[in-house]
């Protein structure tokens, strides 16, 4: 079953002068299956975030068609995880993770039970009553992941959630995300500039051109699961895929 179907989607918006326009995405077509992990990879400014926001219903499309298929009316359709941790500084870890559940109107006891479950899954049990200023950047991003998964949306949309983290923390959180996704079965679309990160996480890569963003290639990542971020790099097929993707992106980045 396809969860997301894009058919010749174009996204335009006014430029800074307010007179002209910018074409962020042009004639983009793809589909994403239920439970699939897809990474959007491309140079800065190619429309990856615009496309993600359109799927979330936050950005109108200018032409084409974009459908998000629902399979459970009792669950939210989408949830976003942003580039920064985006946690509420006045809330504890427990309050942050349960926030989405509160907006859904779940009974309080259920909110707390679900929040504690996901806090445990991201290994922050000892920090449930801590505030964000008491946490490292990586720990704050774990809170964001726990909140997104606890919200139990059908589709998770992730906009470079690990981009601001150091390399070591990033590797650890990639493994954490894979564990959470494999346990939940969510459909995920993940925006990244990193070929390494995309190959570590995804079932498929949608490789985008420089602006206006178009799909240059749809590459299936045929690496075995479960994956571990560091061990994966010793697989010969990983190196072949990296070279193939970079050859597509090099001219676009330049």
VOPAGU-2260 file (C-alpha; in pm, 1 decimal, decimal comma):
REM VOPAGU-2260
SITE   aa  ch    i         X         Y         Z
SITE  UNK   A    0       0,0       0,0       0,0
SITE  UNK   A    1     132,7     344,7     -92,3
SITE  UNK   A    2     121,9     591,0     198,6
SITE  UNK   A    3     239,7     887,6      -7,5
SITE  UNK   A    4     195,6     948,2    -379,2
SITE  UNK   A    5     337,5    1259,4    -549,3
SITE  UNK   A    6     247,9    1317,6    -913,9
SITE  UNK   A    7     430,4    1598,2   -1098,3
SITE  UNK   A    8     437,4    1818,3    -786,9
SITE  UNK   A    9     563,1    2174,5    -835,7
SITE  UNK   A   10     607,9    2421,1    -549,0
SITE  UNK   A   11     654,2    2793,9    -616,7
SITE  UNK   A   12     669,1    3083,9    -376,8
SITE  UNK   A   13     734,4    3457,5    -393,7
SITE  UNK   A   14    1097,3    3569,2    -375,6
SITE  UNK   A   15    1222,0    3822,0    -121,3
SITE  UNK   A   16    1134,9    4114,8    -346,2
SITE  UNK   A   17     772,6    4001,0    -357,1
SITE  UNK   A   18     769,9    4060,3    -732,5
SITE  UNK   A   19     928,0    3746,2    -876,2
SITE  UNK   A   20     895,6    3384,3    -776,1
SITE  UNK   A   21    1117,7    3093,7    -680,6
SITE  UNK   A   22    1049,6    2743,9    -810,3
SITE  UNK   A   23    1155,8    2522,3    -521,4
SITE  UNK   A   24    1037,8    2186,6    -661,2
SITE  UNK   A   25     941,2    2105,3   -1019,9
SITE  UNK   A   26     749,6    1806,5   -1161,0
SITE  UNK   A   27     843,3    1568,8    -878,1
SITE  UNK   A   28     681,3    1224,7    -883,6
SITE  UNK   A   29     736,4     936,3    -641,9
SITE  UNK   A   30     553,7     701,8    -408,2
SITE  UNK   A   31     637,9     573,1     -60,5
SITE  UNK   A   32     509,4     237,7      64,3
SITE  UNK   A   33     365,3     183,1     409,9
SITE  UNK   A   34     642,6     114,4     661,4
SITE  UNK   A   35     916,2     228,0     422,4
SITE  UNK   A   36    1213,1     443,8     525,3
SITE  UNK   A   37    1295,9     692,2     247,5
SITE  UNK   A   38    1569,3     956,9     250,9
SITE  UNK   A   39    1559,4    1274,0      41,6
SITE  UNK   A   40    1918,2    1361,1     -48,1
SITE  UNK   A   41    2033,2    1666,1    -240,4
SITE  UNK   A   42    2224,2    1995,3    -231,3
SITE  UNK   A   43    2120,0    2290,1     -15,4
SITE  UNK   A   44    1823,0    2480,0    -151,2
SITE  UNK   A   45    1693,6    2197,3    -371,2
SITE  UNK   A   46    1347,3    2192,8    -213,2
SITE  UNK   A   47    1381,6    1896,4      22,9
SITE  UNK   A   48    1228,7    2080,8     316,8
SITE  UNK   A   49     958,4    2238,6      98,9
SITE  UNK   A   50     856,6    1890,9     -15,4
SITE  UNK   A   51     855,0    1763,4     342,1
SITE  UNK   A   52     638,3    2055,3     454,7
SITE  UNK   A   53     397,9    1992,0     166,4
SITE  UNK   A   54     353,3    1630,4     279,0
SITE  UNK   A   55     282,1    1758,7     630,2
SITE  UNK   A   56      17,2    1996,6     494,7
SITE  UNK   A   57     220,0    2303,5     596,4
SITE  UNK   A   58     313,4    2412,5     242,5
SITE  UNK   A   59      66,0    2434,9     -48,1
SITE  UNK   A   60     170,1    2288,1    -381,3
SITE  UNK   A   61     140,1    2499,2    -695,6
SITE  UNK   A   62      52,1    2219,5    -936,0
SITE  UNK   A   63      38,0    1842,5    -958,4
SITE  UNK   A   64    -112,1    1612,2    -698,3
SITE  UNK   A   65       6,4    1498,5    -355,7
SITE  UNK   A   66    -184,9    1231,4    -165,0
SITE  UNK   A   67    -126,8    1102,4     187,3
SITE  UNK   A   68    -318,8     778,8     243,7
SITE  UNK   A   69    -463,3     714,4     590,1
SITE  UNK   A   70    -501,2     361,1     723,9
SITE  UNK   A   71    -619,8     443,3    1078,0
SITE  UNK   A   72    -847,2     743,0    1141,7
SITE  UNK   A   73    -769,3     726,0    1514,0
SITE  UNK   A   74    -402,4     807,9    1453,9
SITE  UNK   A   75    -255,8    1142,0    1337,0
SITE  UNK   A   76    -144,9    1139,2     973,9
SITE  UNK   A   77     198,5    1299,4    1020,6
SITE  UNK   A   78     446,1    1421,1    1280,3
SITE  UNK   A   79     751,9    1641,4    1223,1
SITE  UNK   A   80    1099,2    1618,9    1375,3
SITE  UNK   A   81    1294,0    1938,2    1309,5
SITE  UNK   A   82    1660,6    2028,4    1261,4
SITE  UNK   A   83    1695,9    2152,2    1617,4
SITE  UNK   A   84    1575,7    1960,2    1919,2
SITE  UNK   A   85    1263,6    2186,0    1932,7
SITE  UNK   A   86    1184,3    2091,8    2291,6
SITE  UNK   A   87     989,3    2321,9    2522,5
SITE  UNK   A   88    1243,5    2465,4    2770,6
SITE  UNK   A   89     984,9    2511,5    3046,6
SITE  UNK   A   90     877,3    2145,9    3035,7
SITE  UNK   A   91    1047,0    1839,7    3180,8
SITE  UNK   A   92    1145,1    1548,1    2959,8
SITE  UNK   A   93     828,1    1365,9    3064,3
SITE  UNK   A   94     611,0    1668,6    2987,5
SITE  UNK   A   95     779,2    1720,1    2648,6
SITE  UNK   A   96     732,7    1358,9    2542,4
SITE  UNK   A   97     370,1    1348,2    2656,6
SITE  UNK   A   98     282,1    1683,7    2496,6
SITE  UNK   A   99     155,5    1538,7    2168,8
SITE  UNK   A  100     -50,3    1281,2    2355,2
SITE  UNK   A  101    -210,9    1561,4    2555,2
SITE  UNK   A  102    -308,1    1744,6    2235,4
SITE  UNK   A  103    -472,4    1422,0    2115,2
SITE  UNK   A  104    -687,6    1418,5    2428,7
SITE  UNK   A  105    -570,0    1083,7    2565,4
SITE  UNK   A  106    -646,6    1009,8    2932,8
SITE  UNK   A  107    -374,0    1140,9    3162,0
SITE  UNK   A  108    -269,4     799,2    3292,2
SITE  UNK   A  109    -232,2     673,5    2936,6
SITE  UNK   A  110     -27,2     979,6    2839,8
SITE  UNK   A  111     218,2     917,0    3123,6
SITE  UNK   A  112     245,9     544,1    3059,5
SITE  UNK   A  113     317,8     590,9    2688,1
SITE  UNK   A  114     563,6     874,1    2755,9
SITE  UNK   A  115     756,0     664,5    3008,5
SITE  UNK   A  116     770,6     376,8    2758,2
SITE  UNK   A  117     933,0     591,3    2488,5
SITE  UNK   A  118    1161,5     769,6    2733,4
SITE  UNK   A  119    1291,0     425,7    2830,0
SITE  UNK   A  120    1338,9     332,1    2464,6
SITE  UNK   A  121    1567,8     632,1    2410,5
SITE  UNK   A  122    1747,7     551,0    2737,4
SITE  UNK   A  123    1657,2     867,3    2927,8
SITE  UNK   A  124    1474,7     707,4    3224,1
SITE  UNK   A  125    1698,6     882,2    3477,9
SITE  UNK   A  126    1621,3    1219,0    3321,4
SITE  UNK   A  127    1241,2    1204,2    3304,9
SITE  UNK   A  128    1206,9    1496,4    3547,1
SITE  UNK   A  129    1500,2    1696,2    3404,5
SITE  UNK   A  130    1461,2    2016,6    3203,5
SITE  UNK   A  131    1620,7    2070,0    2860,7
SITE  UNK   A  132    1892,0    2303,6    2993,8
SITE  UNK   A  133    2016,5    2010,1    3201,5
SITE  UNK   A  134    2061,5    1790,4    2893,3
SITE  UNK   A  135    2320,1    1773,9    2615,9
SITE  UNK   A  136    2221,8    1845,5    2255,8
SITE  UNK   A  137    2212,8    1474,4    2177,5
SITE  UNK   A  138    1990,6    1404,8    2476,2
SITE  UNK   A  139    1753,9    1684,1    2373,3
SITE  UNK   A  140    1726,2    1529,4    2028,6
SITE  UNK   A  141    1644,7    1193,8    2192,2
SITE  UNK   A  142    1357,2    1373,1    2363,6
SITE  UNK   A  143    1239,2    1494,8    2022,9
SITE  UNK   A  144    1254,2    1141,4    1881,9
SITE  UNK   A  145    1065,8     999,1    2179,1
SITE  UNK   A  146     796,2    1266,7    2146,4
SITE  UNK   A  147     752,8    1198,1    1773,6
SITE  UNK   A  148     723,4     820,8    1814,9
SITE  UNK   A  149     499,7     851,7    2122,5
SITE  UNK   A  150     260,2    1069,7    1919,6
SITE  UNK   A  151     201,5     757,3    1706,7
SITE  UNK   A  152     150,4     928,8    1373,2
SITE  UNK   A  153     132,5     710,1    1064,6
SITE  UNK   A  154     412,6     903,3     891,6
SITE  UNK   A  155     719,3    1062,7    1051,7
SITE  UNK   A  156     875,4    1352,6     861,0
SITE  UNK   A  157    1231,5    1428,6     971,3
SITE  UNK   A  158    1413,9    1741,1     855,3
SITE  UNK   A  159    1786,8    1685,2     919,1
SITE  UNK   A  160    1726,1    1605,5    1286,6
SITE  UNK   A  161    2091,9    1514,0    1351,2
SITE  UNK   A  162    2255,0    1783,8    1137,4
SITE  UNK   A  163    2371,2    2002,4    1426,4
SITE  UNK   A  164    2518,5    1718,8    1634,8
SITE  UNK   A  165    2879,6    1606,2    1659,0
SITE  UNK   A  166    2982,7    1303,0    1454,6
SITE  UNK   A  167    2991,8    1057,1    1746,5
SITE  UNK   A  168    2649,9    1156,6    1881,6
SITE  UNK   A  169    2510,0    1144,0    1530,4
SITE  UNK   A  170    2620,5     780,4    1485,1
SITE  UNK   A  171    2462,6     680,6    1815,9
SITE  UNK   A  172    2132,8     850,7    1731,7
SITE  UNK   A  173    2123,4     688,2    1387,6
SITE  UNK   A  174    2135,2     350,7    1562,3
SITE  UNK   A  175    1869,3     467,3    1809,5
SITE  UNK   A  176    1641,0     581,9    1526,6
SITE  UNK   A  177    1676,8     249,2    1345,4
SITE  UNK   A  178    1583,5      61,0    1663,6
SITE  UNK   A  179    1276,4     280,4    1719,0
SITE  UNK   A  180    1163,1     251,8    1357,8
SITE  UNK   A  181    1206,3    -126,3    1345,1
SITE  UNK   A  182     999,1    -156,6    1664,1
SITE  UNK   A  183     723,4      81,1    1547,6
SITE  UNK   A  184     682,9      12,0    1175,9
SITE  UNK   A  185     620,7     381,3    1096,6
SITE  UNK   A  186     663,3     521,7     748,7
SITE  UNK   A  187     953,2     769,9     756,7
SITE  UNK   A  188    1072,4    1037,6     515,4
SITE  UNK   A  189    1408,1    1174,4     628,2
SITE  UNK   A  190    1583,4    1477,7     479,8
SITE  UNK   A  191    1964,2    1478,6     489,5
SITE  UNK   A  192    2268,2    1618,8     309,8
SITE  UNK   A  193    2476,0    1321,7     422,6
SITE  UNK   A  194    2516,8    1025,8     186,7
SITE  UNK   A  195    2659,8     824,9     479,6
SITE  UNK   A  196    2351,4     891,9     689,6
SITE  UNK   A  197    2110,9     815,3     406,0
SITE  UNK   A  198    2275,7     480,6     327,7
SITE  UNK   A  199    2279,2     387,7     695,8
SITE  UNK   A  200    1909,3     454,1     748,2
SITE  UNK   A  201    1708,1     419,0     429,4
SITE  UNK   A  202    1537,0     154,4     222,4
SITE  UNK   A  203    1544,0     398,9     -70,9
SITE  UNK   A  204    1712,1     725,5    -162,3
SITE  UNK   A  205    1534,8     991,5    -366,4
SITE  UNK   A  206    1825,3    1192,3    -505,2
SITE  UNK   A  207    1734,1    1550,5    -592,5
SITE  UNK   A  208    1888,6    1798,1    -832,6
SITE  UNK   A  209    1987,7    2155,2    -757,1
SITE  UNK   A  210    1697,5    2402,8    -756,9
SITE  UNK   A  211    1443,8    2369,5    -897,0
SITE  UNK   A  212    1443,8    2031,5    -725,9
SITE  UNK   A  213    1372,1    1729,1    -943,0
SITE  UNK   A  214    1420,3    1359,0    -878,8
SITE  UNK   A  215    1745,2    1256,8   -1048,7
SITE  UNK   A  216    1734,5     896,0    -934,3
SITE  UNK   A  217    1542,1     657,3    -710,5
SITE  UNK   A  218    1800,5     422,4    -557,9
SITE  UNK   A  219    1712,9     114,7    -352,2
SITE  UNK   A  220    1955,7      49,6     -65,4
SITE  UNK   A  221    2005,2    -326,3     -69,7
SITE  UNK   A  222    2201,6    -352,1     252,7
SITE  UNK   A  223    2097,6    -610,8     512,5
SITE  UNK   A  224    1895,2    -520,2     820,4
SITE  UNK   A  225    1925,3    -479,6    1111,2
SITE  UNK   A  226    2198,7    -224,3    1048,9
SITE  UNK   A  227    2461,1     -77,0    1278,5
SITE  UNK   A  228    2600,8     255,3    1162,6
SITE  UNK   A  229    2974,8     184,7    1206,5
SITE  UNK   A  230    2975,5    -183,7    1103,4
SITE  UNK   A  231    2785,4    -100,6     785,1
SITE  UNK   A  232    3079,5      93,4     645,3
SITE  UNK   A  233    3284,5    -224,9     601,7
SITE  UNK   A  234    3027,9    -373,5     359,7
SITE  UNK   A  235    3166,5    -353,0       0,3
SITE  UNK   A  236    2820,1    -275,3    -136,1
SITE  UNK   A  237    2810,0      30,3      89,9
SITE  UNK   A  238    3115,9     173,9     -83,6
SITE  UNK   A  239    2970,7     102,6    -427,9
SITE  UNK   A  240    2645,0     277,1    -339,6
SITE  UNK   A  241    2826,1     575,1    -191,2
SITE  UNK   A  242    3025,6     620,2    -510,9
SITE  UNK   A  243    2716,8     591,3    -728,3
SITE  UNK   A  244    2519,4     846,1    -526,2
SITE  UNK   A  245    2810,6    1090,5    -510,9
SITE  UNK   A  246    2859,4    1068,2    -886,5
SITE  UNK   A  247    2496,3    1179,1    -927,5
SITE  UNK   A  248    2521,7    1457,2    -671,5
SITE  UNK   A  249    2866,1    1599,3    -744,7
SITE  UNK   A  250    2766,8    1822,6   -1036,3
SITE  UNK   A  251    2451,3    1933,3    -851,6
SITE  UNK   A  252    2645,4    2035,8    -541,0
SITE  UNK   A  253    2907,0    2217,3    -751,9
